[in-house]
Amino acid sequence: MSKKEDRSSVSLEQSEGAPAELTAVVDELLQQLQSKFSNISSDLLAKMDDMSRRLDNLEATIQASNSGPDGEQKP
């Protein structure tokens, strides 16, 4: 084999390996993004649940403070 043929076969092997390497890098990046998205989603849902509980407590407190001693609502 001549040097020119050697170089072209090496270039061909490198160019055939490049898409596989790029695919692996993109797959890893997508997995990282999926993981981060899942973590953020979980955190967001937990904070929304906490906010809902706080609002329920606030509403109950307001209703209790607005009701009279006999349990009727104040005007």
All heavy atoms as a GROMACS GRO file, in nm:
protein
  568
    1MET      N    1   0.084  -0.118   0.000
    1MET     CA    2   0.000   0.000   0.000
    1MET      C    3   0.088   0.124   0.000
    1MET      O    4   0.187   0.131   0.070
    1MET     CB    5  -0.085   0.000   0.127
    1MET     CG    6  -0.227   0.035   0.102
    1MET     SD    7  -0.316   0.052   0.256
    1MET     CE    8  -0.427  -0.084   0.240
    2SER      N    9   0.050   0.223  -0.076
    2SER     CA   10   0.127   0.347  -0.079
    2SER      C   11   0.089   0.434   0.039
    2SER      O   12  -0.011   0.411   0.107
    2SER     CB   13   0.103   0.420  -0.211
    2SER     OG   14  -0.028   0.472  -0.211
    3LYS      N   15   0.171   0.537   0.060
    3LYS     CA   16   0.144   0.628   0.172
    3LYS      C   17   0.011   0.699   0.151
    3LYS      O   18  -0.064   0.723   0.247
    3LYS     CB   19   0.257   0.728   0.187
    3LYS     CG   20   0.382   0.670   0.246
    3LYS     CD   21   0.483   0.777   0.271
    3LYS     CE   22   0.608   0.715   0.333
    3LYS     NZ   23   0.707   0.815   0.366
    4LYS      N   24  -0.019   0.733   0.026
    4LYS     CA   25  -0.143   0.803  -0.004
    4LYS      C   26  -0.263   0.714   0.030
    4LYS      O   27  -0.360   0.759   0.090
    4LYS     CB   28  -0.147   0.846  -0.150
    4LYS     CG   29  -0.264   0.934  -0.183
    4LYS     CD   30  -0.255   0.986  -0.324
    4LYS     CE   31  -0.369   1.081  -0.350
    4LYS     NZ   32  -0.361   1.141  -0.480
    5GLU      N   33  -0.257   0.587  -0.005
    5GLU     CA   34  -0.366   0.494   0.025
    5GLU      C   35  -0.376   0.473   0.176
    5GLU      O   36  -0.485   0.459   0.230
    5GLU     CB   37  -0.343   0.361  -0.045
    5GLU     CG   38  -0.365   0.367  -0.194
    5GLU     CD   39  -0.332   0.235  -0.263
    5GLU    OE1   40  -0.309   0.134  -0.193
    5GLU    OE2   41  -0.327   0.233  -0.386
    6ASP      N   42  -0.260   0.469   0.242
    6ASP     CA   43  -0.258   0.454   0.388
    6ASP      C   44  -0.331   0.571   0.456
    6ASP      O   45  -0.410   0.551   0.546
    6ASP     CB   46  -0.113   0.452   0.436
    6ASP     CG   47  -0.078   0.323   0.507
    6ASP    OD1   48  -0.165   0.235   0.515
    6ASP    OD2   49   0.036   0.312   0.554
    7ARG      N   50  -0.300   0.691   0.411
    7ARG     CA   51  -0.363   0.810   0.469
    7ARG      C   52  -0.514   0.810   0.445
    7ARG      O   53  -0.591   0.846   0.533
    7ARG     CB   54  -0.303   0.936   0.409
    7ARG     CG   55  -0.165   0.966   0.460
    7ARG     CD   56  -0.117   1.099   0.409
    7ARG     NE   57   0.026   1.104   0.421
    7ARG     CZ   58   0.106   1.164   0.335
    7ARG    NH1   59   0.056   1.225   0.229
    7ARG    NH2   60   0.235   1.166   0.353
    8SER      N   61  -0.555   0.773   0.327
    8SER     CA   62  -0.698   0.775   0.298
    8SER      C   63  -0.771   0.668   0.377
    8SER      O   64  -0.884   0.688   0.419
    8SER     CB   65  -0.725   0.762   0.149
    8SER     OG   66  -0.670   0.643   0.100
    9SER      N   67  -0.707   0.554   0.402
    9SER     CA   68  -0.774   0.452   0.483
    9SER      C   69  -0.783   0.496   0.629
    9SER      O   70  -0.881   0.470   0.696
    9SER     CB   71  -0.704   0.317   0.470
    9SER     OG   72  -0.576   0.321   0.528
   10VAL      N   73  -0.680   0.567   0.678
   10VAL     CA   74  -0.684   0.619   0.815
   10VAL      C   75  -0.792   0.726   0.824
   10VAL      O   76  -0.871   0.729   0.919
   10VAL     CB   77  -0.546   0.674   0.856
   10VAL    CG1   78  -0.556   0.754   0.986
   10VAL    CG2   79  -0.446   0.561   0.871
   11SER      N   80  -0.799   0.815   0.726
   11SER     CA   81  -0.900   0.920   0.726
   11SER      C   82  -1.040   0.860   0.721
   11SER      O   83  -1.131   0.906   0.788
   11SER     CB   84  -0.882   1.013   0.606
   11SER     OG   85  -0.762   1.083   0.616
   12LEU      N   86  -1.056   0.755   0.641
   12LEU     CA   87  -1.185   0.689   0.631
   12LEU      C   88  -1.223   0.626   0.764
   12LEU      O   89  -1.337   0.640   0.810
   12LEU     CB   90  -1.181   0.581   0.521
   12LEU     CG   91  -1.312   0.508   0.494
   12LEU    CD1   92  -1.419   0.606   0.452
   12LEU    CD2   93  -1.292   0.402   0.388
   13GLU      N   94  -1.128   0.561   0.831
   13GLU     CA   95  -1.156   0.501   0.962
   13GLU      C   96  -1.192   0.608   1.064
   13GLU      O   97  -1.282   0.592   1.144
   13GLU     CB   98  -1.036   0.419   1.010
   13GLU     CG   99  -1.015   0.291   0.933
   13GLU     CD  100  -0.884   0.222   0.970
   13GLU    OE1  101  -0.818   0.268   1.065
   13GLU    OE2  102  -0.849   0.124   0.904
   14GLN      N  103  -1.120   0.720   1.062
   14GLN     CA  104  -1.148   0.829   1.155
   14GLN      C  105  -1.285   0.890   1.127
   14GLN      O  106  -1.360   0.919   1.218
   14GLN     CB  107  -1.040   0.936   1.147
   14GLN     CG  108  -0.909   0.893   1.208
   14GLN     CD  109  -0.799   0.997   1.188
   14GLN    OE1  110  -0.813   1.089   1.108
   14GLN    NE2  111  -0.690   0.982   1.261
   15SER      N  112  -1.317   0.907   0.999
   15SER     CA  113  -1.445   0.968   0.967
   15SER      C  114  -1.560   0.872   0.999
   15SER      O  115  -1.669   0.916   1.032
   15SER     CB  116  -1.450   1.011   0.820
   15SER     OG  117  -1.445   0.897   0.736
   16GLU      N  118  -1.538   0.742   0.992
   16GLU     CA  119  -1.642   0.646   1.027
   16GLU      C  120  -1.660   0.641   1.179
   16GLU      O  121  -1.770   0.620   1.228
   16GLU     CB  122  -1.608   0.507   0.975
   16GLU     CG  123  -1.622   0.494   0.825
   16GLU     CD  124  -1.574   0.359   0.772
   16GLU    OE1  125  -1.522   0.279   0.852
   16GLU    OE2  126  -1.588   0.336   0.653
   17GLY      N  127  -1.554   0.663   1.255
   17GLY     CA  128  -1.561   0.662   1.400
   17GLY      C  129  -1.617   0.791   1.456
   17GLY      O  130  -1.670   0.794   1.567
   18ALA      N  131  -1.606   0.899   1.380
   18ALA     CA  132  -1.652   1.030   1.428
   18ALA      C  133  -1.802   1.032   1.455
   18ALA      O  134  -1.843   1.082   1.560
   18ALA     CB  135  -1.612   1.139   1.329
   19PRO      N  136  -1.886   0.981   1.366
   19PRO     CA  137  -2.030   0.983   1.398
   19PRO      C  138  -2.064   0.901   1.522
   19PRO      O  139  -2.150   0.942   1.601
   19PRO     CB  140  -2.096   0.923   1.274
   19PRO     CG  141  -2.000   0.946   1.164
   19PRO     CD  142  -1.864   0.938   1.228
   20ALA      N  143  -1.996   0.790   1.542
   20ALA     CA  144  -2.022   0.709   1.660
   20ALA      C  145  -1.979   0.784   1.786
   20ALA      O  146  -2.050   0.780   1.888
   20ALA     CB  147  -1.948   0.575   1.650
   21GLU      N  148  -1.866   0.852   1.779
   21GLU     CA  149  -1.819   0.930   1.894
   21GLU      C  150  -1.913   1.046   1.921
   21GLU      O  151  -1.948   1.073   2.036
   21GLU     CB  152  -1.678   0.982   1.866
   21GLU     CG  153  -1.616   1.052   1.984
   21GLU     CD  154  -1.473   1.098   1.956
   21GLU    OE1  155  -1.404   1.033   1.874
   21GLU    OE2  156  -1.433   1.197   2.018
   22LEU      N  157  -1.956   1.114   1.815
   22LEU     CA  158  -2.050   1.225   1.830
   22LEU      C  159  -2.181   1.176   1.889
   22LEU      O  160  -2.238   1.241   1.978
   22LEU     CB  161  -2.075   1.291   1.694
   22LEU     CG  162  -2.173   1.408   1.694
   22LEU    CD1  163  -2.123   1.520   1.784
   22LEU    CD2  164  -2.193   1.458   1.552
   23THR      N  165  -2.228   1.062   1.844
   23THR     CA  166  -2.351   1.005   1.897
   23THR      C  167  -2.337   0.975   2.045
   23THR      O  168  -2.428   1.003   2.124
   23THR     CB  169  -2.387   0.876   1.821
   23THR    OG1  170  -2.404   0.907   1.683
   23THR    CG2  171  -2.514   0.813   1.874
   24ALA      N  172  -2.223   0.921   2.086
   24ALA     CA  173  -2.200   0.890   2.227
   24ALA      C  174  -2.199   1.017   2.310
   24ALA      O  175  -2.257   1.022   2.419
   24ALA     CB  176  -2.069   0.814   2.244
   25VAL      N  177  -2.135   1.122   2.260
   25VAL     CA  178  -2.129   1.249   2.333
   25VAL      C  179  -2.268   1.310   2.344
   25VAL      O  180  -2.308   1.357   2.452
   25VAL     CB  181  -2.032   1.348   2.262
   25VAL    CG1  182  -2.043   1.488   2.320
   25VAL    CG2  183  -1.889   1.297   2.273
   26VAL      N  184  -2.344   1.307   2.236
   26VAL     CA  185  -2.480   1.363   2.238
   26VAL      C  186  -2.568   1.282   2.333
   26VAL      O  187  -2.647   1.339   2.409
   26VAL     CB  188  -2.539   1.368   2.096
   26VAL    CG1  189  -2.687   1.400   2.099
   26VAL    CG2  190  -2.464   1.469   2.011
   27ASP      N  191  -2.557   1.150   2.331
   27ASP     CA  192  -2.635   1.066   2.422
   27ASP      C  193  -2.603   1.098   2.567
   27ASP      O  194  -2.694   1.108   2.650
   27ASP     CB  195  -2.609   0.917   2.395
   27ASP     CG  196  -2.679   0.867   2.271
   27ASP    OD1  197  -2.771   0.937   2.221
   27ASP    OD2  198  -2.643   0.758   2.222
   28GLU      N  199  -2.476   1.115   2.598
   28GLU     CA  200  -2.436   1.148   2.735
   28GLU      C  201  -2.491   1.285   2.776
   28GLU      O  202  -2.543   1.302   2.886
   28GLU     CB  203  -2.284   1.148   2.749
   28GLU     CG  204  -2.236   1.177   2.889
   28GLU     CD  205  -2.084   1.176   2.901
   28GLU    OE1  206  -2.016   1.119   2.813
   28GLU    OE2  207  -2.036   1.233   2.999
   29LEU      N  208  -2.483   1.380   2.684
   29LEU     CA  209  -2.537   1.514   2.712
   29LEU      C  210  -2.688   1.508   2.736
   29LEU      O  211  -2.739   1.570   2.829
   29LEU     CB  212  -2.506   1.607   2.595
   29LEU     CG  213  -2.558   1.750   2.607
   29LEU    CD1  214  -2.497   1.820   2.728
   29LEU    CD2  215  -2.528   1.827   2.480
   30LEU      N  216  -2.758   1.431   2.654
   30LEU     CA  217  -2.903   1.417   2.672
   30LEU      C  218  -2.937   1.350   2.805
   30LEU      O  219  -3.034   1.389   2.872
   30LEU     CB  220  -2.964   1.339   2.556
   30LEU     CG  221  -2.968   1.413   2.422
   30LEU    CD1  222  -3.015   1.320   2.311
   30LEU    CD2  223  -3.057   1.535   2.431
   31GLN      N  224  -2.858   1.253   2.846
   31GLN     CA  225  -2.880   1.188   2.976
   31GLN      C  226  -2.858   1.286   3.090
   31GLN      O  227  -2.934   1.288   3.187
   31GLN     CB  228  -2.789   1.067   2.991
   31GLN     CG  229  -2.829   0.949   2.906
   31GLN     CD  230  -2.729   0.834   2.913
   31GLN    OE1  231  -2.625   0.846   2.976
   31GLN    NE2  232  -2.763   0.724   2.848
   32GLN      N  233  -2.756   1.369   3.078
   32GLN     CA  234  -2.729   1.470   3.182
   32GLN      C  235  -2.844   1.570   3.190
   32GLN      O  236  -2.888   1.607   3.299
   32GLN     CB  237  -2.598   1.543   3.153
   32GLN     CG  238  -2.474   1.459   3.174
   32GLN     CD  239  -2.348   1.533   3.131
   32GLN    OE1  240  -2.352   1.643   3.078
   32GLN    NE2  241  -2.233   1.469   3.151
   33LEU      N  242  -2.891   1.614   3.073
   33LEU     CA  243  -3.002   1.709   3.071
   33LEU      C  244  -3.128   1.647   3.128
   33LEU      O  245  -3.202   1.712   3.202
   33LEU     CB  246  -3.026   1.758   2.928
   33LEU     CG  247  -2.922   1.852   2.870
   33LEU    CD1  248  -2.950   1.878   2.723
   33LEU    CD2  249  -2.918   1.983   2.948
   34GLN      N  250  -3.154   1.520   3.095
   34GLN     CA  251  -3.271   1.451   3.149
   34GLN      C  252  -3.263   1.442   3.300
   34GLN      O  253  -3.362   1.463   3.371
   34GLN     CB  254  -3.283   1.312   3.087
   34GLN     CG  255  -3.400   1.230   3.138
   34GLN     CD  256  -3.533   1.289   3.100
   34GLN    OE1  257  -3.547   1.344   2.992
   34GLN    NE2  258  -3.631   1.278   3.186
   35SER      N  259  -3.145   1.410   3.351
   35SER     CA  260  -3.125   1.400   3.495
   35SER      C  261  -3.149   1.536   3.562
   35SER      O  262  -3.218   1.545   3.664
   35SER     CB  263  -2.984   1.350   3.524
   35SER     OG  264  -2.958   1.351   3.660
   36LYS      N  265  -3.093   1.642   3.505
   36LYS     CA  266  -3.111   1.775   3.562
   36LYS      C  267  -3.258   1.816   3.557
   36LYS      O  268  -3.311   1.873   3.652
   36LYS     CB  269  -3.025   1.877   3.488
   36LYS     CG  270  -2.877   1.863   3.519
   36LYS     CD  271  -2.795   1.965   3.444
   36LYS     CE  272  -2.648   1.946   3.475
   36LYS     NZ  273  -2.565   2.046   3.408
   37PHE      N  274  -3.324   1.786   3.446
   37PHE     CA  275  -3.465   1.820   3.432
   37PHE      C  276  -3.548   1.745   3.536
   37PHE      O  277  -3.638   1.803   3.598
   37PHE     CB  278  -3.513   1.786   3.291
   37PHE     CG  279  -3.657   1.820   3.268
   37PHE    CD1  280  -3.696   1.951   3.244
   37PHE    CD2  281  -3.754   1.721   3.269
   37PHE    CE1  282  -3.829   1.983   3.223
   37PHE    CE2  283  -3.887   1.752   3.248
   37PHE     CZ  284  -3.924   1.883   3.225
   38SER      N  285  -3.518   1.618   3.557
   38SER     CA  286  -3.590   1.540   3.657
   38SER      C  287  -3.571   1.597   3.796
   38SER      O  288  -3.666   1.606   3.875
   38SER     CB  289  -3.545   1.394   3.654
   38SER     OG  290  -3.581   1.334   3.533
   39ASN      N  291  -3.448   1.635   3.828
   39ASN     CA  292  -3.419   1.694   3.960
   39ASN      C  293  -3.494   1.826   3.979
   39ASN      O  294  -3.554   1.850   4.084
   39ASN     CB  295  -3.269   1.716   3.978
   39ASN     CG  296  -3.193   1.587   3.995
   39ASN    OD1  297  -3.249   1.484   4.030
   39ASN    ND2  298  -3.064   1.592   3.967
   40ILE      N  299  -3.491   1.910   3.877
   40ILE     CA  300  -3.559   2.038   3.886
   40ILE      C  301  -3.710   2.017   3.898
   40ILE      O  302  -3.778   2.084   3.976
   40ILE     CB  303  -3.525   2.127   3.764
   40ILE    CG1  304  -3.380   2.174   3.775
   40ILE    CG2  305  -3.619   2.246   3.754
   40ILE    CD1  306  -3.328   2.245   3.653
   41SER      N  307  -3.764   1.922   3.822
   41SER     CA  308  -3.907   1.894   3.830
   41SER      C  309  -3.946   1.846   3.969
   41SER      O  310  -4.047   1.890   4.024
   41SER     CB  311  -3.946   1.787   3.726
   41SER     OG  312  -3.929   1.836   3.597
   42SER      N  313  -3.866   1.758   4.026
   42SER     CA  314  -3.895   1.709   4.160
   42SER      C  315  -3.890   1.821   4.262
   42SER      O  316  -3.976   1.832   4.350
   42SER     CB  317  -3.794   1.600   4.199
   42SER     OG  318  -3.807   1.489   4.115
   43ASP      N  319  -3.788   1.906   4.252
   43ASP     CA  320  -3.775   2.019   4.344
   43ASP      C  321  -3.894   2.114   4.330
   43ASP      O  322  -3.949   2.161   4.429
   43ASP     CB  323  -3.645   2.096   4.318
   43ASP     CG  324  -3.522   2.021   4.360
   43ASP    OD1  325  -3.535   1.920   4.433
   43ASP    OD2  326  -3.410   2.063   4.320
   44LEU      N  327  -3.933   2.140   4.207
   44LEU     CA  328  -4.044   2.231   4.182
   44LEU      C  329  -4.174   2.175   4.239
   44LEU      O  330  -4.251   2.247   4.304
   44LEU     CB  331  -4.058   2.257   4.033
   44LEU     CG  332  -4.167   2.355   3.990
   44LEU    CD1  333  -4.141   2.493   4.048
   44LEU    CD2  334  -4.174   2.362   3.840
   45LEU      N  335  -4.199   2.047   4.217
   45LEU     CA  336  -4.321   1.986   4.271
   45LEU      C  337  -4.321   1.986   4.423
   45LEU      O  338  -4.425   2.011   4.486
   45LEU     CB  339  -4.336   1.843   4.217
   45LEU     CG  340  -4.372   1.833   4.069
   45LEU    CD1  341  -4.369   1.687   4.023
   45LEU    CD2  342  -4.508   1.894   4.042
   46ALA      N  343  -4.206   1.961   4.483
   46ALA     CA  344  -4.198   1.963   4.629
   46ALA      C  345  -4.226   2.104   4.682
   46ALA      O  346  -4.298   2.120   4.781
   46ALA     CB  347  -4.060   1.917   4.675
   47LYS      N  348  -4.173   2.206   4.616
   47LYS     CA  349  -4.197   2.343   4.660
   47LYS      C  350  -4.343   2.383   4.640
   47LYS      O  351  -4.400   2.454   4.722
   47LYS     CB  352  -4.104   2.439   4.586
   47LYS     CG  353  -3.960   2.427   4.633
   47LYS     CD  354  -3.867   2.519   4.559
   47LYS     CE  355  -3.726   2.498   4.612
   47LYS     NZ  356  -3.630   2.590   4.552
   48MET      N  357  -4.404   2.336   4.532
   48MET     CA  358  -4.545   2.365   4.509
   48MET      C  359  -4.633   2.297   4.615
   48MET      O  360  -4.731   2.356   4.662
   48MET     CB  361  -4.586   2.321   4.369
   48MET     CG  362  -4.529   2.410   4.260
   48MET     SD  363  -4.564   2.354   4.093
   48MET     CE  364  -4.740   2.374   4.086
   49ASP      N  365  -4.599   2.175   4.652
   49ASP     CA  366  -4.673   2.106   4.758
   49ASP      C  367  -4.660   2.181   4.890
   49ASP      O  368  -4.758   2.198   4.963
   49ASP     CB  369  -4.624   1.962   4.775
   49ASP     CG  370  -4.667   1.870   4.662
   49ASP    OD1  371  -4.762   1.906   4.590
   49ASP    OD2  372  -4.606   1.762   4.648
   50ASP      N  373  -4.540   2.227   4.920
   50ASP     CA  374  -4.516   2.303   5.042
   50ASP      C  375  -4.596   2.434   5.040
   50ASP      O  376  -4.658   2.472   5.140
   50ASP     CB  377  -4.367   2.332   5.058
   50ASP     CG  378  -4.336   2.402   5.189
   50ASP    OD1  379  -4.385   2.356   5.294
   50ASP    OD2  380  -4.262   2.503   5.184
   51MET      N  381  -4.597   2.502   4.925
   51MET     CA  382  -4.672   2.625   4.913
   51MET      C  383  -4.822   2.599   4.930
   51MET      O  384  -4.892   2.677   4.995
   51MET     CB  385  -4.647   2.690   4.776
   51MET     CG  386  -4.705   2.827   4.765
   51MET     SD  387  -4.684   2.914   4.605
   51MET     CE  388  -4.561   2.826   4.520
   52SER      N  389  -4.870   2.490   4.877
   52SER     CA  390  -5.011   2.454   4.891
   52SER      C  391  -5.048   2.431   5.037
   52SER      O  392  -5.152   2.479   5.085
   52SER     CB  393  -5.041   2.330   4.809
   52SER     OG  394  -5.174   2.289   4.826
   53ARG      N  395  -4.962   2.360   5.109
   53ARG     CA  396  -4.986   2.338   5.252
   53ARG      C  397  -4.987   2.469   5.329
   53ARG      O  398  -5.072   2.493   5.416
   53ARG     CB  399  -4.880   2.244   5.310
   53ARG     CG  400  -4.904   2.097   5.283
   53ARG     CD  401  -4.811   2.009   5.366
   53ARG     NE  402  -4.671   2.031   5.333
   53ARG     CZ  403  -4.606   1.971   5.233
   53ARG    NH1  404  -4.669   1.885   5.156
   53ARG    NH2  405  -4.479   1.996   5.210
   54ARG      N  406  -4.895   2.557   5.298
   54ARG     CA  407  -4.888   2.687   5.366
   54ARG      C  408  -5.013   2.769   5.338
   54ARG      O  409  -5.066   2.835   5.428
   54ARG     CB  410  -4.764   2.764   5.322
   54ARG     CG  411  -4.635   2.708   5.377
   54ARG     CD  412  -4.518   2.787   5.325
   54ARG     NE  413  -4.396   2.749   5.392
   54ARG     CZ  414  -4.286   2.822   5.388
   54ARG    NH1  415  -4.283   2.935   5.321
   54ARG    NH2  416  -4.178   2.781   5.451
   55LEU      N  417  -5.059   2.768   5.212
   55LEU     CA  418  -5.179   2.842   5.179
   55LEU      C  419  -5.301   2.784   5.250
   55LEU      O  420  -5.388   2.860   5.297
   55LEU     CB  421  -5.202   2.843   5.027
   55LEU     CG  422  -5.107   2.934   4.947
   55LEU    CD1  423  -5.123   2.909   4.798
   55LEU    CD2  424  -5.132   3.079   4.981
   56ASP      N  425  -5.309   2.652   5.258
   56ASP     CA  426  -5.419   2.589   5.332
   56ASP      C  427  -5.417   2.630   5.478
   56ASP      O  428  -5.522   2.661   5.537
   56ASP     CB  429  -5.412   2.436   5.320
   56ASP     CG  430  -5.447   2.385   5.181
   56ASP    OD1  431  -5.506   2.462   5.101
   56ASP    OD2  432  -5.414   2.268   5.151
   57ASN      N  433  -5.298   2.632   5.538
   57ASN     CA  434  -5.285   2.673   5.678
   57ASN      C  435  -5.323   2.820   5.696
   57ASN      O  436  -5.391   2.857   5.792
   57ASN     CB  437  -5.143   2.650   5.730
   57ASN     CG  438  -5.111   2.504   5.749
   57ASN    OD1  439  -5.200   2.421   5.760
   57ASN    ND2  440  -4.982   2.471   5.749
   58LEU      N  441  -5.280   2.903   5.602
   58LEU     CA  442  -5.313   3.046   5.608
   58LEU      C  443  -5.464   3.066   5.596
   58LEU      O  444  -5.524   3.144   5.672
   58LEU     CB  445  -5.240   3.121   5.498
   58LEU     CG  446  -5.265   3.272   5.488
   58LEU    CD1  447  -5.222   3.343   5.617
   58LEU    CD2  448  -5.193   3.329   5.368
   59GLU      N  449  -5.525   2.995   5.503
   59GLU     CA  450  -5.670   3.005   5.486
   59GLU      C  451  -5.744   2.961   5.612
   59GLU      O  452  -5.838   3.027   5.656
   59GLU     CB  453  -5.715   2.920   5.367
   59GLU     CG  454  -5.862   2.930   5.336
   59GLU     CD  455  -5.903   2.845   5.218
   59GLU    OE1  456  -5.821   2.765   5.170
   59GLU    OE2  457  -6.019   2.859   5.176
   60ALA      N  458  -5.701   2.853   5.672
   60ALA     CA  459  -5.764   2.804   5.795
   60ALA      C  460  -5.746   2.905   5.908
   60ALA      O  461  -5.839   2.930   5.986
   60ALA     CB  462  -5.704   2.670   5.835
   61THR      N  463  -5.630   2.966   5.917
   61THR     CA  464  -5.603   3.066   6.021
   61THR      C  465  -5.692   3.188   6.001
   61THR      O  466  -5.749   3.242   6.097
   61THR     CB  467  -5.455   3.107   6.020
   61THR    OG1  468  -5.375   2.991   6.040
   61THR    CG2  469  -5.424   3.209   6.128
   62ILE      N  470  -5.704   3.233   5.876
   62ILE     CA  471  -5.787   3.350   5.847
   62ILE      C  472  -5.933   3.320   5.879
   62ILE      O  473  -6.003   3.401   5.940
   62ILE     CB  474  -5.770   3.394   5.700
   62ILE    CG1  475  -5.631   3.453   5.680
   62ILE    CG2  476  -5.878   3.494   5.660
   62ILE    CD1  477  -5.594   3.480   5.537
   63GLN      N  478  -5.980   3.202   5.839
   63GLN     CA  479  -6.118   3.165   5.868
   63GLN      C  480  -6.142   3.155   6.018
   63GLN      O  481  -6.247   3.196   6.068
   63GLN     CB  482  -6.155   3.034   5.799
   63GLN     CG  483  -6.174   3.049   5.650
   63GLN     CD  484  -6.208   2.918   5.581
   63GLN    OE1  485  -6.204   2.811   5.642
   63GLN    NE2  486  -6.240   2.926   5.452
   64ALA      N  487  -6.046   3.102   6.091
   64ALA     CA  488  -6.060   3.090   6.236
   64ALA      C  489  -6.062   3.227   6.302
   64ALA      O  490  -6.138   3.250   6.397
   64ALA     CB  491  -5.947   3.006   6.293
   65SER      N  492  -5.981   3.320   6.251
   65SER     CA  493  -5.979   3.454   6.311
   65SER      C  494  -6.102   3.534   6.274
   65SER      O  495  -6.140   3.626   6.348
   65SER     CB  496  -5.852   3.528   6.271
   65SER     OG  497  -5.856   3.561   6.133
   66ASN      N  498  -6.165   3.502   6.162
   66ASN     CA  499  -6.286   3.574   6.120
   66ASN      C  500  -6.413   3.519   6.187
   66ASN      O  501  -6.516   3.583   6.185
   66ASN     CB  502  -6.304   3.569   5.969
   66ASN     CG  503  -6.212   3.665   5.897
   66ASN    OD1  504  -6.163   3.760   5.956
   66ASN    ND2  505  -6.190   3.641   5.770
   67SER      N  506  -6.406   3.402   6.241
   67SER     CA  507  -6.525   3.345   6.303
   67SER      C  508  -6.535   3.393   6.447
   67SER      O  509  -6.436   3.416   6.516
   67SER     CB  510  -6.522   3.193   6.298
   67SER     OG  511  -6.416   3.143   6.373
   68GLY      N  512  -6.660   3.407   6.489
   68GLY     CA  513  -6.684   3.454   6.625
   68GLY      C  514  -6.670   3.340   6.724
   68GLY      O  515  -6.641   3.226   6.688
   69PRO      N  516  -6.691   3.371   6.851
   69PRO     CA  517  -6.677   3.269   6.955
   69PRO      C  518  -6.777   3.155   6.941
   69PRO      O  519  -6.750   3.043   6.982
   69PRO     CB  520  -6.701   3.344   7.086
   69PRO     CG  521  -6.735   3.484   7.051
   69PRO     CD  522  -6.723   3.501   6.904
   70ASP      N  523  -6.892   3.183   6.878
   70ASP     CA  524  -6.991   3.077   6.859
   70ASP      C  525  -6.971   3.003   6.728
   70ASP      O  526  -7.053   2.920   6.692
   70ASP     CB  527  -7.134   3.132   6.870
   70ASP     CG  528  -7.157   3.246   6.771
   70ASP    OD1  529  -7.064   3.283   6.697
   70ASP    OD2  530  -7.269   3.300   6.771
   71GLY      N  531  -6.865   3.033   6.656
   71GLY     CA  532  -6.832   2.963   6.533
   71GLY      C  533  -6.892   3.024   6.409
   71GLY      O  534  -6.873   2.976   6.299
   72GLU      N  535  -6.966   3.136   6.424
   72GLU     CA  536  -7.025   3.203   6.308
   72GLU      C  537  -6.925   3.299   6.248
   72GLU      O  538  -6.839   3.355   6.317
   72GLU     CB  539  -7.152   3.279   6.349
   72GLU     CG  540  -7.264   3.188   6.389
   72GLU     CD  541  -7.391   3.266   6.422
   72GLU    OE1  542  -7.400   3.384   6.381
   72GLU    OE2  543  -7.477   3.209   6.490
   73GLN      N  544  -6.938   3.320   6.119
   73GLN     CA  545  -6.848   3.412   6.047
   73GLN      C  546  -6.882   3.555   6.087
   73GLN      O  547  -6.997   3.592   6.100
   73GLN     CB  548  -6.866   3.397   5.895
   73GLN     CG  549  -6.819   3.264   5.840
   73GLN     CD  550  -6.667   3.255   5.835
   73GLN    OE1  551  -6.597   3.355   5.838
   73GLN    NE2  552  -6.617   3.133   5.828
   74LYS      N  553  -6.779   3.637   6.105
   74LYS     CA  554  -6.798   3.780   6.130
   74LYS      C  555  -6.830   3.847   5.996
   74LYS      O  556  -6.779   3.804   5.892
   74LYS     CB  557  -6.671   3.842   6.188
   74LYS     CG  558  -6.640   3.796   6.328
   74LYS     CD  559  -6.515   3.867   6.377
   74LYS     CE  560  -6.475   3.818   6.515
   74LYS     NZ  561  -6.350   3.880   6.560
   75PRO      N  562  -6.909   3.952   5.998
   75PRO     CA  563  -6.942   4.021   5.872
   75PRO      C  564  -6.825   4.096   5.814
   75PRO      O  565  -6.730   4.128   5.867
   75PRO     CB  566  -7.055   4.117   5.909
   75PRO     CG  567  -7.063   4.119   6.056
   75PRO     CD  568  -6.983   4.005   6.109
   0.00000   0.00000   0.00000
